[in-house]
Amino acid sequence: MNIIFRVDASTNIGSGHVRRCLILASYLRNRGANVSFICREVIGNLCCLLEDAQFIVHRLPFDHSSAGNAPHDMRVGDDAISSAAIIDKHGPFDWLVIDHYGLDQRWEQAISQSVRNLFVIDDLASHSHSCNALLNHAYLTGLHKRYNSLVAQNTHLLLGPKYFILNPAFHIAKSNAIPLASRNQRILIFFGGADGTDETTKAIHSLQQIASFNIDVDVVITRQNTHGDCIRTLVQNTKRYTLHEDLPDLSRLMARATIVLGAGGGTIYESLFMGLPSIVVTTAEHQTAAARQLHQSKLILWLGSTQSIATPAIRDTIKSWVSKASDKLPLEPGKLMNVVDGQGLARIEKVLENS
């Protein structure tokens, strides 16, 4: 198969889209596919990350005449023309994989003549799409019904956590991890690549207030985090804290953690696969519905959205958790692991091969 991805990363939209596409692209390449990327050179792009992984990246220039760095400011028509020119020159391609909130049905329709099949990776379930297959890994009942009015009847829908794009490194880490009950208390903090609302700093301040519990803390940030300097200073001045930057994945840290404190994105599903309890603060509106349902199913502890959660709420929750003093604390590792089985990549490949 010949496959090309259209995906971006930036200081505004973070790194999650590119990183999950990199996982899928690496898997497909290892299975014999020819894979390349189209990415725009917005501020905070990850073109070099993809190139370091030995993928060809066709770079679209950053348009300084528009905001460009935000997904909703994308000039859809211009982007479709530029992307189609690359596809026509380097094709033919069996599949174009699109993972981008700023590229909607208009873009898909404009580019459809240049590729045989379109595969959309979506998190929103709120916009119409013209594609052959669509993936949304969210833990949400009624997801099929949502898409009934958003895609054509013959669109192949890959919905739910069974299709979550999990880095194969987690399988290795899980098999080598010691049982959760045997681990020393260790909290993993990760609020995504960009963390525009600086939840990482809020989390560190919260945990500093319960230092007497002698908890080890791993803090993870990326180069896209504009608060990095302040976070580095905080961590350097706090005992039992370790800072990690630009990790390829969180598998090694999750294998030794006892709690994950983070946002409502893909990290939740990685934690579920590993059987790790998660305390979640959602940082984007589209994360809320799934986080609420996971919370109601006692699969995570969702505190609320960033606008409504202050340092004391995080501090008190962690304090209750580590002291086992709250009946709000779910969660049974075996139940968590049943949500994500880690076979999403193989299921996606099957769809691509059979279409």
N, C-alpha and C positions, 0 to 999 in steps of 0.2 A: 504494500500500500504506500502511496505517496500522500502525506498529510502535512498541512501547513496550519499554524496557529496564528490568530490575531488576538493579541493580549498586551496590556500595558501594566506598568507599575509606576508609582510616583509618590512624592511626599504627601500628596493629598489622598490618593486611593489606596496606598499601602502596597504591600508585596504579595498578598495572599493569592491574587489571580495568577500572577506569573509563577509563583512557587507550586501551585497545584497543577498548572499546565506543564511545568518542568517535570514533575513526578510522572504525569501521564505520558508525556513525550519520551522520557527516558525508558519507561516500560515498553512502549510501542516500538521504539528503536531496538531495544534488546530482543524484541520478538520479530525483527526483520523489516520493520517499516522504515521508509525514508521520511525524516521529519525536519521541518524548518519553521521559522518564526517570522512574523511581521510585528514590529514594535515601534512605537513613537518615542522619540528622544525627549520626553518631558522631563522635568526636574525630578530627580530621584528614580529614574528608570533603572531597570536591571538587565539591560542588554548585555553587559559584560558578564553577568552571572550565567546567562544562557550560552554565551560564546565560550566561557571557561568550561562549560559542560560539553563543548565540541558540537554545538548546534550552529547552523547558519542562521544569522539574524539579518533580515532586511529592515533597515532602519528608515523610518519616516521622520522627516525633520520636525522639530518643535516649532509650532506656529506662534511667533511672538506677538502677532497682531490680535490674538484672542487669549482668553484666560488659559485655554488649552490644557492646563494641568489638572483641571477638574473634569470628571466624566461627563457632567451635563453641559459642559462648554465645548464638547467635541463638535467640529464641523463635519457632520455626518456625510454629506455629499462629497466633499473634498476627500475625506478619508476613504470612502468607497472607491473613488476614481483612482487614487494612489495605490490602494491595496490591490485593486483589480489589475492594474498595470504590472505589478510584481507577479501576481498569480499567472497572468497570461504569458509573461516572459519566461517564467521558471517552471510552469506546469507541463502537462496536466496534473491535477491533484484529485485524488479520490475523495478526500475530505478536507474541508476547512472547519477548524474548531475555533469558535468565538467565545471568549470569556471577557466580557467588557460591558459594564452598565451603560456606557455612553453610545454604544452601537446598537440601534434598535431595528425594528422591522424594515424601516426604510433602507437602512444600510444592507440588510440581508437580501432584500429584493433587488437592490441595485447591483449586487455582486453575484447574484445567483447564476448568471449566465457564464461566469468564469470558472465555476467548480461543479463537480458532479453532485456532491452532497454537502450540506451544512449541518454542523453539530454545535448546539448552543449549550454552554454551561451557565446556568442561571441561579440566582439566589433570591430574586425578588418576587416572582410569581405575580407580577402586576402589569407587565407589558406584553403586547402582542409580538409574536415571532413568526417568521417564515423560514422554517428549517425542516430537515428530515428527521432529526433526533434532538431531544432536549434533556438535559440532566439537571436535576435539583435534588441535592442529598438531604434536604431538611427533614427533621423529625416532625411531621405535621400531618394530622388527619385531614382528609378533604383536599389534598394537594392535586389529585387527579381532577377533581371537580373545578378547581381554580383554573386549570389549564384548558378546560373544555372550550372556553370562550377566547383563549389567547393564542391557540395554535390550530392548524388544520387537523381534521379528524384522523388523517393517516400519519401524523407525526408520531414517531416512536418515542414514548416518554419513559425516562429512566428516573424514577422518583423514590426518594427515601434513603436512609442511611446505608442500605445494601449496596448503593452505588457510590458511596463516599470514596474519594481518591486518597488512599492511604499510602504513605511512603513505605516501601517494603522494609525499610530499616526498623519499623515498629514491630514487625513479626520477629525479627532477631532479638530485639530488646526485650520483648515480652517473654520469649522462651528462656532468656537468661536471667530475668529479674527474680529477686527473692520475693517471697510472699509479702503482701502489703502489711500484714499484721506484725511481721518481723522487722520492719524498717524503723529506723529512728525518725522522729518527726522532722520532716523537711518539706518546705513549701516552695513551689515553682510559680513564679510570677511572669506572665507573658500576656501583653495586651495588644498583640499584633505588630506588624511591621512599622507602621507610622505612629500609632497611638497619638492622634492629634489632640485629644483632650487630656493627655498626660495622666492617665490612670495609673501608670507605673509609679510615679512619684507619690500619688495618693495612697497606693497600696503599701509602699515602703514606710511612709509616715504612720500608717495604721499599725503595722507590725512593730515598729520601733516602740510603740506604747505598751507592748506586752513582751518586752525583751526578757523579763524574768522567767518566761517559759522555756528559754534556751532552745529556740527553734532555729535550725539551719535554713537558709533561704537562698535559692537560686533566682537571679533576676536576669531576664533575657530581653535584649533590645536589638535593633538592627540599625544600619547606617541611615535609614530613612527617618529615624526618630530625632526630631529637631530639639528634643529636650535632653539629648544624650549627655552633654557636659554636666548638667545638674545631677543627673542620675548617677554618673560616674563618681561625682564627689560624695553623694549620699552613701553609696555603697562602700566606698573606700573608708569612710568614717564610721562604719557600722560593723561591729563584730559579727562573725558567723554568716556574713553575706558574701556571695560570690556573683560577680557580673560576667555574663556571657554575651558576646556580640557576633551577629551574623552567622549563627549556627545553620548548618544545612537542614537540620530538623531537631525536634525535641525528644526524640526517642530515648537517648541515653539519660537525659535528666528525668524524664517520666519514669524510667525504670527504677529510680531511687527515691522519687518523691512520694509523699503521703497525701498531699493536697495540691491541686492546681488552682491558682487564682488568676482569672483572666477574662477576656471578652467573649462575645457570643458567636465567634466564627468557627473555623475548622478545628481549632484547638479542643473544643468541646468533644468532637467526635474522636479525635486521637485519644483523649483522656478516657472516653467510654471504652474504646478498644482495649486500652491498658488496664481497665478496671479501676481507674483513679477517681476519687471524689473531686468534684469541681465546684468552686464558688465563682459565680459569674456575674459580671456587671456588663450589660449590653451597651455598646458604644455607637450603634447605628439602628435606625428604626426598623429595618428589615430583619434584624436579629431577634426582635421582641417576641413574635408569635411562637417561634420554635423554642426559644428559651422558656417561655411561660409553660408550654406544653411539656417540655422536659422536666421542669420543676414540678408540675402537677403530677407527673408520673414518677416522681421521686428518683429521678436520674441525675439531676444536678440541684444545686441550691442557688437559685437566681435571686439576687438581692434587688434588682431593678435596673433602671437605666442610669447612665452616668449623670444625667441632670438631677436625679433625685437621691443619689447615694453620696454621703459624706464619709469622711474618715472614721468617725465613731461607729458607723454601721459595719464597716469592714472589720474594724478592730474587735468589736463585740462578737461578731460571728466567728472569727478565727479563734478568739478566746474560748467561746463556748465549744467549738469543735475540738480543739486540742485538749480541753479539760473534760470533754464528753459530758457537758452540762446542759445540753439543749436537746429537746425532743424533736427539733426541726431537722436535725441532721439525719439524712436518709441512711446511708446508701449502701447497698450490698455489692461488693465487687463482682460477684457472679451475675447479678442482675444487670449491672452496667455493661459487662462484656457481651451480653446477648443482643445489644442494639447494633453494634458494628462488628461484622465478622471479618472485615479486612479483605474481602474478595471483590471489591468494587472494580479494580483495574481489569481483572479477567472478564467480568461481566460487560464492561465497556468495550473491550477488545472484540468480544463476540458479536456485539451489535455492529461495530464498524466493519468487521469481516463479512457479515451476512447481508449487508445492505448494498 
